[in-house]
Amino acid sequence: MSFSNRMNTNYKLHIIDTTNNKDYTLQFPGSKTVLDVKLGLRDVTNIPVRFQHWVGWPDSLKDENTKLAALDLPDTVLELILSREEGAPKPKKQLVVDLASSESDNDFEDAADCFGVDDDMFQASSSKRIQPLMPEDVSDEVVAISHFEKEFENRYGTCHPAFQGTLAEALQASCFQPAKERRPLAIYLHHDASVLTNVFCTQLLCSETVVSYLTLNFVTWAWDLSFESNKTFLLAILSQHLGMGAANTVRNLGLNSLPAFIVITKVRSIPEILTVIPGNVGLDDLMTRLIHAVEVFNNEIRSEIWEESEREARELVKREQDLAYEASLLADRAKEEARRQEFEEKMKQEEEKLMKEEELEQIRQHEEAIKDAVRKSLAEQLPPEPPSGTTQPVSHIRVRLPNGGTIGRSFTADTPLSLLLMYIASEGYPSEQYKVLASWPRIDLTTTDETKTLEELKLYPKETLTLEER
Protein backbone atom coordinates (compact mmCIF):
# COMPACT_ATOMS: atom_id res chain seq x y z
CA MET A 1 0.00 0.00 0.00
CA SER A 2 1.39 3.40 -0.98
CA PHE A 3 1.99 6.13 1.60
CA SER A 4 -0.82 8.29 0.14
CA ASN A 5 -3.25 5.37 0.49
CA ARG A 6 -2.12 4.73 4.08
CA MET A 7 -2.72 8.42 4.85
CA ASN A 8 -6.40 7.91 3.92
CA THR A 9 -6.73 4.56 5.73
CA ASN A 10 -8.46 4.33 9.11
CA TYR A 11 -6.40 2.47 11.70
CA LYS A 12 -8.27 0.65 14.47
CA LEU A 13 -6.45 0.85 17.81
CA HIS A 14 -7.52 -1.64 20.48
CA ILE A 15 -6.20 -0.12 23.71
CA ILE A 16 -6.18 -1.86 27.09
CA ASP A 17 -6.09 0.72 29.91
CA THR A 18 -4.62 -1.21 32.85
CA THR A 19 -4.80 1.82 35.16
CA ASN A 20 -8.58 2.27 34.82
CA ASN A 21 -9.31 -1.39 33.92
CA LYS A 22 -11.00 -0.41 30.66
CA ASP A 23 -10.71 -1.30 26.99
CA TYR A 24 -11.08 1.17 24.14
CA THR A 25 -11.42 0.52 20.42
CA LEU A 26 -10.74 3.78 18.58
CA GLN A 27 -10.26 4.64 14.93
CA PHE A 28 -7.75 7.22 13.71
CA PRO A 29 -6.94 8.15 10.09
CA GLY A 30 -3.38 7.55 8.90
CA SER A 31 -2.86 11.32 8.74
CA LYS A 32 -2.99 11.53 12.56
CA THR A 33 0.23 11.45 14.54
CA VAL A 34 1.15 9.27 17.49
CA LEU A 35 0.94 12.43 19.61
CA ASP A 36 -2.66 12.92 18.44
CA VAL A 37 -3.46 9.42 19.72
CA LYS A 38 -1.78 10.12 23.06
CA LEU A 39 -3.61 13.45 23.44
CA GLY A 40 -6.89 11.71 22.65
CA LEU A 41 -6.23 9.04 25.27
CA ARG A 42 -5.18 11.70 27.76
CA ASP A 43 -8.69 13.15 27.57
CA VAL A 44 -10.34 9.72 27.75
CA THR A 45 -8.23 8.13 30.51
CA ASN A 46 -7.25 11.21 32.53
CA ILE A 47 -3.57 10.22 32.17
CA PRO A 48 -1.40 13.15 31.00
CA VAL A 49 0.83 12.38 28.01
CA ARG A 50 4.03 12.75 30.06
CA PHE A 51 2.84 10.02 32.47
CA GLN A 52 1.57 7.60 29.81
CA HIS A 53 3.42 4.29 29.52
CA TRP A 54 2.72 2.40 26.27
CA VAL A 55 3.42 -1.14 25.13
CA GLY A 56 2.82 -2.22 21.54
CA TRP A 57 4.10 0.66 19.39
CA PRO A 58 6.63 -0.45 16.71
CA ASP A 59 10.27 -0.48 17.85
CA SER A 60 11.09 1.91 14.98
CA LEU A 61 8.98 4.69 16.57
CA LYS A 62 11.31 7.49 17.72
CA ASP A 63 9.23 10.65 17.25
CA GLU A 64 5.73 11.29 18.66
CA ASN A 65 5.01 13.52 15.63
CA THR A 66 5.27 10.50 13.31
CA LYS A 67 2.03 9.92 11.38
CA LEU A 68 0.33 6.55 11.73
CA ALA A 69 0.72 6.06 7.98
CA ALA A 70 4.51 6.40 8.31
CA LEU A 71 4.77 3.59 10.87
CA ASP A 72 4.38 1.06 8.02
CA LEU A 73 2.18 -1.15 10.19
CA PRO A 74 1.59 -4.69 8.83
CA ASP A 75 -2.14 -4.38 9.54
CA THR A 76 -4.76 -1.68 10.10
CA VAL A 77 -5.47 -3.08 13.59
CA LEU A 78 -2.98 -2.40 16.39
CA GLU A 79 -3.07 -3.85 19.91
CA LEU A 80 -1.74 -1.45 22.58
CA ILE A 81 -1.47 -1.43 26.38
CA LEU A 82 -1.61 1.88 28.30
CA SER A 83 -0.81 2.47 31.95
CA ARG A 84 0.12 5.35 34.24
CA GLU A 85 3.84 5.66 35.01
CA GLU A 86 4.76 4.63 38.54
CA GLY A 87 5.12 7.65 40.80
CA ALA A 88 2.88 9.84 38.59
CA PRO A 89 0.42 12.03 40.56
CA LYS A 90 -3.17 10.76 40.68
CA PRO A 91 -5.91 13.01 39.18
CA LYS A 92 -7.91 15.08 41.60
CA LYS A 93 -11.31 13.69 42.52
CA GLN A 94 -14.22 15.90 41.47
CA LEU A 95 -17.44 16.57 43.27
CA VAL A 96 -20.29 14.61 41.65
CA VAL A 97 -23.52 16.60 41.40
CA ASP A 98 -26.66 15.29 39.69
CA LEU A 99 -27.46 17.82 36.96
CA ALA A 100 -31.05 17.80 35.71
CA SER A 101 -31.72 18.49 32.05
CA SER A 102 -33.72 21.62 31.19
CA GLU A 103 -34.30 23.89 28.22
CA SER A 104 -35.27 27.04 30.17
CA ASP A 105 -32.83 29.72 31.22
CA ASN A 106 -35.10 30.70 34.10
CA ASP A 107 -34.69 27.29 35.76
CA PHE A 108 -31.11 28.24 36.60
CA GLU A 109 -31.62 31.57 38.36
CA ASP A 110 -30.66 29.86 41.62
CA ALA A 111 -27.92 27.34 40.82
CA ALA A 112 -27.59 26.26 44.45
CA ASP A 113 -31.25 25.16 44.59
CA CYS A 114 -31.30 23.56 41.15
CA PHE A 115 -28.24 21.39 41.65
CA GLY A 116 -28.63 20.62 45.35
CA VAL A 117 -25.42 22.38 46.38
CA ASP A 118 -25.23 23.55 50.02
CA ASP A 119 -24.66 27.21 50.85
CA ASP A 120 -21.66 26.16 52.93
CA MET A 121 -20.03 24.84 49.78
CA PHE A 122 -20.31 28.21 48.06
CA GLN A 123 -18.98 29.97 51.16
CA ALA A 124 -15.98 27.65 51.30
CA SER A 125 -15.25 28.14 47.63
CA SER A 126 -15.55 31.90 47.81
CA SER A 127 -12.95 32.03 50.54
CA LYS A 128 -10.31 30.68 48.13
CA ARG A 129 -8.72 32.96 45.59
CA ILE A 130 -9.51 31.59 42.13
CA GLN A 131 -7.25 32.61 39.26
CA PRO A 132 -9.05 33.59 36.02
CA LEU A 133 -8.72 31.09 33.19
CA MET A 134 -7.35 33.94 31.07
CA PRO A 135 -5.64 37.09 32.31
CA GLU A 136 -7.25 40.39 31.43
CA ASP A 137 -6.33 42.19 28.18
CA VAL A 138 -4.81 39.19 26.39
CA SER A 139 -3.16 39.91 23.04
CA ASP A 140 -1.64 36.53 22.16
CA GLU A 141 -3.93 33.57 21.41
CA VAL A 142 -1.29 30.93 22.10
CA VAL A 143 -0.38 32.40 25.49
CA ALA A 144 -4.06 32.86 26.36
CA ILE A 145 -5.01 29.25 25.49
CA SER A 146 -1.98 27.90 27.36
CA HIS A 147 -3.00 29.89 30.45
CA PHE A 148 -6.62 28.74 30.00
CA GLU A 149 -5.67 25.06 29.91
CA LYS A 150 -3.31 25.34 32.89
CA GLU A 151 -5.85 27.11 35.12
CA PHE A 152 -8.66 24.86 33.90
CA GLU A 153 -6.70 21.81 35.07
CA ASN A 154 -5.98 23.50 38.41
CA ARG A 155 -9.71 23.95 38.94
CA TYR A 156 -11.31 20.91 37.35
CA GLY A 157 -8.60 18.28 36.82
CA THR A 158 -6.85 16.89 33.78
CA CYS A 159 -9.80 15.04 32.23
CA HIS A 160 -11.03 17.61 29.71
CA PRO A 161 -11.04 18.18 25.95
CA ALA A 162 -7.85 19.49 24.39
CA PHE A 163 -7.68 23.30 24.18
CA GLN A 164 -4.54 24.19 22.25
CA GLY A 165 -3.34 26.50 19.51
CA THR A 166 -4.93 29.46 17.81
CA LEU A 167 -8.41 29.69 16.31
CA ALA A 168 -6.83 29.64 12.85
CA GLU A 169 -5.02 26.39 13.70
CA ALA A 170 -8.21 24.86 15.10
CA LEU A 171 -10.10 25.81 11.92
CA GLN A 172 -7.31 24.38 9.79
CA ALA A 173 -7.39 21.09 11.69
CA SER A 174 -11.18 20.80 11.53
CA CYS A 175 -12.78 22.68 8.64
CA PHE A 176 -9.99 23.04 6.11
CA GLN A 177 -9.18 19.38 5.59
CA PRO A 178 -10.21 17.08 2.74
CA ALA A 179 -13.90 16.26 3.07
CA LYS A 180 -13.34 12.72 4.34
CA GLU A 181 -10.98 13.98 7.08
CA ARG A 182 -13.03 17.02 8.07
CA ARG A 183 -14.56 17.34 11.55
CA PRO A 184 -16.77 19.90 13.28
CA LEU A 185 -15.12 22.54 15.47
CA ALA A 186 -16.58 22.86 18.98
CA ILE A 187 -15.70 26.19 20.62
CA TYR A 188 -16.25 26.21 24.38
CA LEU A 189 -17.11 29.70 25.70
CA HIS A 190 -16.46 30.11 29.44
CA HIS A 191 -17.64 32.82 31.85
CA ASP A 192 -16.79 32.82 35.57
CA ALA A 193 -19.74 35.07 36.41
CA SER A 194 -22.30 32.48 35.29
CA VAL A 195 -23.90 30.40 38.05
CA LEU A 196 -23.88 27.45 35.64
CA THR A 197 -20.14 27.41 35.04
CA ASN A 198 -18.87 25.28 37.92
CA VAL A 199 -21.45 22.53 37.53
CA PHE A 200 -21.20 22.55 33.73
CA CYS A 201 -17.42 22.15 33.88
CA THR A 202 -17.29 19.53 36.61
CA GLN A 203 -20.26 17.40 35.56
CA LEU A 204 -20.50 17.87 31.78
CA LEU A 205 -17.36 19.23 30.18
CA CYS A 206 -15.08 16.99 32.26
CA SER A 207 -17.32 13.94 31.99
CA GLU A 208 -15.44 10.99 30.52
CA THR A 209 -18.33 10.38 28.11
CA VAL A 210 -18.29 13.96 26.81
CA VAL A 211 -14.49 14.13 26.64
CA SER A 212 -14.30 10.85 24.73
CA TYR A 213 -17.00 11.86 22.24
CA LEU A 214 -15.51 15.31 21.66
CA THR A 215 -12.02 13.86 21.20
CA LEU A 216 -13.14 11.32 18.61
CA ASN A 217 -15.59 13.49 16.65
CA PHE A 218 -14.60 17.15 17.08
CA VAL A 219 -11.69 19.52 17.16
CA THR A 220 -12.10 21.57 20.34
CA TRP A 221 -11.06 25.13 21.16
CA ALA A 222 -11.94 27.43 24.07
CA TRP A 223 -12.08 31.04 25.19
CA ASP A 224 -12.84 32.85 28.44
CA LEU A 225 -15.33 35.72 28.18
CA SER A 226 -15.06 36.72 31.86
CA PHE A 227 -13.25 39.98 30.99
CA GLU A 228 -14.85 42.33 28.48
CA SER A 229 -11.45 43.03 26.90
CA ASN A 230 -11.00 39.34 26.14
CA LYS A 231 -14.51 39.13 24.68
CA THR A 232 -13.65 42.04 22.39
CA PHE A 233 -10.45 40.26 21.33
CA LEU A 234 -12.42 37.08 20.54
CA LEU A 235 -15.00 39.01 18.50
CA ALA A 236 -12.17 40.46 16.42
CA ILE A 237 -10.60 37.11 15.56
CA LEU A 238 -14.05 35.57 14.93
CA SER A 239 -14.79 38.38 12.46
CA GLN A 240 -11.43 37.80 10.81
CA HIS A 241 -11.78 34.04 10.37
CA LEU A 242 -15.54 33.37 10.37
CA GLY A 243 -17.17 36.67 9.46
CA MET A 244 -19.46 39.10 11.24
CA GLY A 245 -22.28 36.56 11.54
CA ALA A 246 -20.28 34.36 13.91
CA ALA A 247 -19.04 37.40 15.85
CA ASN A 248 -22.61 38.71 16.28
CA THR A 249 -23.79 35.30 17.52
CA VAL A 250 -21.20 35.38 20.30
CA ARG A 251 -21.84 39.07 21.01
CA ASN A 252 -25.54 38.36 21.55
CA LEU A 253 -25.04 35.46 23.97
CA GLY A 254 -26.34 36.48 27.38
CA LEU A 255 -24.77 35.49 30.67
CA ASN A 256 -27.68 33.14 31.34
CA SER A 257 -26.68 31.17 28.19
CA LEU A 258 -23.07 30.76 29.25
CA PRO A 259 -21.06 28.66 29.34
CA ALA A 260 -21.84 27.41 25.83
CA PHE A 261 -20.61 25.33 22.94
CA ILE A 262 -20.61 26.80 19.44
CA VAL A 263 -20.39 24.09 16.79
CA ILE A 264 -18.87 25.23 13.49
CA THR A 265 -18.83 23.15 10.32
CA LYS A 266 -17.72 23.68 6.75
CA VAL A 267 -19.66 22.15 3.89
CA ARG A 268 -18.51 23.18 0.39
CA SER A 269 -17.94 26.92 0.90
CA ILE A 270 -17.01 28.67 4.14
CA PRO A 271 -17.20 27.63 7.82
CA GLU A 272 -20.55 28.44 9.41
CA ILE A 273 -22.18 28.03 12.82
CA LEU A 274 -24.22 24.82 12.85
CA THR A 275 -25.65 25.13 16.36
CA VAL A 276 -25.19 26.80 19.74
CA ILE A 277 -25.51 24.58 22.83
CA PRO A 278 -26.09 26.70 25.97
CA GLY A 279 -24.87 25.70 29.41
CA ASN A 280 -28.35 25.13 30.88
CA VAL A 281 -28.48 21.49 29.74
CA GLY A 282 -27.94 18.18 31.44
CA LEU A 283 -25.44 15.51 30.48
CA ASP A 284 -27.92 13.49 28.41
CA ASP A 285 -29.17 16.57 26.58
CA LEU A 286 -25.62 17.74 25.86
CA MET A 287 -24.66 14.33 24.45
CA THR A 288 -27.86 14.24 22.38
CA ARG A 289 -27.10 17.65 20.88
CA LEU A 290 -23.47 16.79 20.16
CA ILE A 291 -24.48 13.51 18.51
CA HIS A 292 -27.16 15.30 16.50
CA ALA A 293 -24.62 17.91 15.35
CA VAL A 294 -22.29 15.15 14.14
CA GLU A 295 -25.14 13.38 12.34
CA VAL A 296 -26.23 16.60 10.61
CA PHE A 297 -22.64 17.32 9.62
CA ASN A 298 -22.11 13.79 8.28
CA ASN A 299 -25.33 13.95 6.25
CA GLU A 300 -24.39 17.33 4.79
CA ILE A 301 -20.83 16.39 3.92
CA ARG A 302 -21.59 12.92 2.53
CA SER A 303 -22.24 14.25 -0.98
CA GLU A 304 -19.09 16.40 -0.84
CA ILE A 305 -17.04 13.35 0.18
CA TRP A 306 -18.49 11.44 -2.77
CA GLU A 307 -17.84 14.34 -5.16
CA GLU A 308 -14.32 14.74 -3.80
CA SER A 309 -13.64 11.03 -4.29
CA GLU A 310 -15.03 11.19 -7.82
CA ARG A 311 -12.92 14.27 -8.58
CA GLU A 312 -9.80 12.61 -7.20
CA ALA A 313 -10.55 9.51 -9.27
CA ARG A 314 -10.96 11.62 -12.42
CA GLU A 315 -7.78 13.53 -11.70
CA LEU A 316 -5.96 10.27 -11.07
CA VAL A 317 -7.18 8.85 -14.39
CA LYS A 318 -6.12 12.05 -16.18
CA ARG A 319 -2.69 12.00 -14.53
CA GLU A 320 -2.27 8.36 -15.47
CA GLN A 321 -3.32 9.09 -19.07
CA ASP A 322 -0.92 12.03 -19.28
CA LEU A 323 1.88 9.93 -17.85
CA ALA A 324 1.07 7.11 -20.26
CA TYR A 325 1.11 9.53 -23.22
CA GLU A 326 4.42 11.03 -22.14
CA ALA A 327 5.82 7.56 -21.58
CA SER A 328 4.67 6.54 -25.08
CA LEU A 329 6.39 9.54 -26.64
CA LEU A 330 9.56 8.86 -24.73
CA ALA A 331 9.42 5.19 -25.70
CA ASP A 332 9.04 6.04 -29.41
CA ARG A 333 11.97 8.43 -29.26
CA ALA A 334 14.02 5.90 -27.37
CA LYS A 335 13.27 3.20 -29.95
CA GLU A 336 14.23 5.52 -32.79
CA GLU A 337 17.48 6.39 -31.09
CA ALA A 338 18.11 2.75 -30.22
CA ARG A 339 17.64 1.66 -33.84
CA ARG A 340 20.04 4.36 -35.00
CA GLN A 341 22.74 3.38 -32.53
CA GLU A 342 22.16 -0.36 -32.34
CA PHE A 343 24.32 -1.41 -35.29
CA GLU A 344 27.23 0.87 -34.38
CA GLU A 345 27.10 -0.19 -30.74
CA LYS A 346 26.98 -3.85 -31.66
CA MET A 347 29.95 -3.57 -34.02
CA LYS A 348 31.89 -1.61 -31.42
CA GLN A 349 31.21 -4.22 -28.74
CA GLU A 350 32.20 -7.09 -31.03
CA GLU A 351 35.43 -5.35 -31.99
CA GLU A 352 36.27 -4.61 -28.36
CA LYS A 353 35.46 -8.19 -27.40
CA LEU A 354 37.70 -9.59 -30.13
CA MET A 355 40.56 -7.28 -29.16
CA LYS A 356 40.19 -8.21 -25.50
CA GLU A 357 40.16 -11.92 -26.27
CA GLU A 358 43.29 -11.60 -28.40
CA GLU A 359 45.01 -9.60 -25.68
CA LEU A 360 44.06 -12.14 -23.00
CA GLU A 361 45.25 -15.01 -25.19
CA GLN A 362 48.59 -13.31 -25.76
CA ILE A 363 48.97 -12.74 -22.01
CA ARG A 364 48.04 -16.36 -21.28
CA GLN A 365 50.50 -17.71 -23.84
CA HIS A 366 53.22 -15.45 -22.51
CA GLU A 367 52.58 -16.55 -18.92
CA GLU A 368 52.52 -20.21 -19.94
CA ALA A 369 55.80 -19.79 -21.80
CA ILE A 370 57.38 -18.23 -18.72
CA LYS A 371 56.04 -21.00 -16.48
CA ASP A 372 57.31 -23.70 -18.87
CA ALA A 373 60.72 -22.08 -19.00
CA VAL A 374 60.87 -21.88 -15.20
CA ARG A 375 59.78 -25.50 -14.81
CA LYS A 376 62.36 -26.69 -17.32
CA SER A 377 65.07 -24.65 -15.65
CA LEU A 378 64.22 -26.09 -12.25
CA ALA A 379 64.01 -29.62 -13.59
CA GLU A 380 67.49 -29.27 -15.13
CA GLN A 381 68.90 -28.21 -11.74
CA LEU A 382 67.59 -31.31 -9.96
CA PRO A 383 69.98 -34.19 -9.30
CA PRO A 384 69.00 -37.55 -10.83
CA GLU A 385 67.04 -40.02 -8.75
CA PRO A 386 69.14 -42.54 -6.80
CA PRO A 387 69.70 -45.69 -8.90
CA SER A 388 68.09 -48.92 -7.76
CA GLY A 389 70.38 -51.01 -5.64
CA THR A 390 72.18 -48.00 -4.20
CA THR A 391 73.65 -48.44 -0.77
CA GLN A 392 72.77 -44.86 0.25
CA PRO A 393 69.68 -44.25 2.39
CA VAL A 394 66.81 -43.31 0.04
CA SER A 395 63.64 -41.30 0.83
CA HIS A 396 60.56 -41.98 -1.29
CA ILE A 397 58.38 -38.85 -1.49
CA ARG A 398 54.76 -38.87 -2.68
CA VAL A 399 52.85 -35.57 -3.12
CA ARG A 400 49.04 -35.20 -3.22
CA LEU A 401 48.00 -32.45 -5.62
CA PRO A 402 45.04 -30.05 -5.12
CA ASN A 403 43.26 -31.60 -8.14
CA GLY A 404 43.35 -35.06 -6.54
CA GLY A 405 46.30 -36.42 -8.52
CA THR A 406 49.73 -37.36 -7.20
CA ILE A 407 53.39 -36.98 -8.18
CA GLY A 408 56.48 -38.52 -6.63
CA ARG A 409 60.14 -39.46 -6.89
CA SER A 410 63.05 -40.63 -4.75
CA PHE A 411 65.80 -38.61 -3.11
CA THR A 412 68.81 -39.56 -1.08
CA ALA A 413 68.14 -39.06 2.62
CA ASP A 414 70.79 -36.33 2.84
CA THR A 415 69.05 -34.24 0.13
CA PRO A 416 68.27 -30.74 1.46
CA LEU A 417 64.64 -29.61 1.64
CA SER A 418 65.35 -26.92 -0.98
CA LEU A 419 65.76 -29.60 -3.71
CA LEU A 420 62.46 -31.23 -2.75
CA LEU A 421 60.69 -27.86 -3.01
CA MET A 422 62.49 -27.26 -6.32
CA TYR A 423 61.16 -30.57 -7.62
CA ILE A 424 57.59 -29.68 -6.61
CA ALA A 425 57.97 -26.25 -8.27
CA SER A 426 59.26 -27.92 -11.47
CA GLU A 427 55.96 -29.78 -11.60
CA GLY A 428 54.11 -26.42 -11.64
CA TYR A 429 53.51 -25.89 -7.94
CA PRO A 430 55.86 -23.11 -6.71
CA SER A 431 56.13 -22.38 -2.98
CA GLU A 432 54.87 -18.85 -3.52
CA GLN A 433 51.44 -20.23 -4.44
CA TYR A 434 51.22 -23.51 -2.54
CA LYS A 435 51.81 -24.82 0.96
CA VAL A 436 53.67 -28.15 1.30
CA LEU A 437 52.23 -29.89 4.34
CA ALA A 438 53.82 -32.85 6.13
CA SER A 439 51.39 -35.37 7.58
CA TRP A 440 52.89 -35.58 11.10
CA PRO A 441 53.53 -33.25 12.62
CA ARG A 442 51.35 -31.17 10.30
CA ILE A 443 53.69 -28.34 9.32
CA ASP A 444 54.18 -26.23 6.23
CA LEU A 445 57.62 -27.21 4.90
CA THR A 446 57.86 -23.96 2.91
CA THR A 447 58.28 -22.15 6.25
CA THR A 448 61.04 -24.54 7.45
CA ASP A 449 64.81 -24.17 7.14
CA GLU A 450 65.46 -25.35 3.57
CA THR A 451 69.03 -26.43 4.39
CA LYS A 452 67.83 -29.29 6.57
CA THR A 453 67.94 -32.75 5.01
CA LEU A 454 64.98 -34.98 4.42
CA GLU A 455 66.27 -37.32 7.10
CA GLU A 456 66.51 -34.47 9.62
CA LEU A 457 62.94 -33.47 8.80
CA LYS A 458 61.82 -37.09 9.32
CA LEU A 459 60.83 -37.43 5.67
CA TYR A 460 62.69 -40.71 5.52
CA PRO A 461 62.38 -43.48 4.43
CA LYS A 462 59.09 -42.41 2.85
CA GLU A 463 56.54 -39.64 3.30
CA THR A 464 53.29 -38.43 1.72
CA LEU A 465 52.99 -34.65 1.46
CA THR A 466 49.90 -32.56 0.66
CA LEU A 467 49.72 -29.39 -1.43
CA GLU A 468 47.26 -26.61 -0.54
CA GLU A 469 46.76 -23.33 -2.35
CA ARG A 470 47.66 -20.31 -0.32
Buried (B, 14 or more C-beta within 10 A) or exposed (E): EEEEEBBBBEBEBBBBBEBBEEEBEBEBBBBBBBBBBBBBBBBBBBBBEEBBBBEEBEEEEEEBEBBBBBBEBEEBEBEBEBBBEEEBEEBEEBEEBEBEEBEEBEBBEEBEEBBEBEEEEBEEEEEEEEEBBBBEEBEEBEEBBBBBBEBBBEBBBBBBBBBBBBBEBBBBBBBEBBBBBBBBBBBBBBBBEBBBBBBBBBBBBBBBBBBBBBBBBBBBBBBBBBBEEBBEBBBEBBBEBBBEEBBEBBBEBEEBBBBBBBBBBBBEEEBBBBBBBBBBBBBEBBBBBBEBBBEBBEEBBEEBBEEBBEEEEEEEEEEEEEEEEEEEEEEEEEEEEEEEEEEEEEEEEEEEEEEEEEEEEEEEEEEEEEEEEBBEEBEEEBEEBBEEEEEEBBBBBEBBBEEEEEBBBBBBBEBBBEBBBBBBBBBBBBBEEBBBBBEEEEBBBBEBEBEBBBBBBEBBEEBBBBBEEE
